[in-house]
Amino acid sequence: MLSEAMTALAAAGGTAVVQAAGTDAWTGIRQQVARWFSRGIPQREHAQLERLDQTAAELEAARPAEAERVRIRQEATWQGRIEALLESLEDIERARVADELRTLLAQQTSHRSVSAGQSGLAIGGDLNVRADHGSAAAVSMGNVTLGNPSRPGPHQD
């Protein structure tokens, strides 16, 4: 039986796979997850790539009314696969493989932290915007506070 921390790690892995499907991050996470699962055996890597492709196809094909159910099922499936791999390992190997998964997930999170679109900016961290001379409102994201800056005094112009 896996520890609570290992179960949570497996859940995070399942969620990361499903959230990346259909995004720009998919190619990278698809390859990394397949490599992580395969443990250096090319036939296993190929099988994992096929499973990952099947997941992406099922998520893409899901009708809007069933999309949430499909997403939840796929997350649970990948969590189960990750748990099964971790459970199959001896303690020392399990710790090493879990660290590899944590690193993989951290890399994916850092790669997705900032993205820019034609009409906006999405940021997965803190954003601070300040105005000079009262020309714009200040926005501080993190704890999400919005406000107008105070007018500068004569000595600040």
Disulfide bonds with the S-S distance in Angstrom:
none
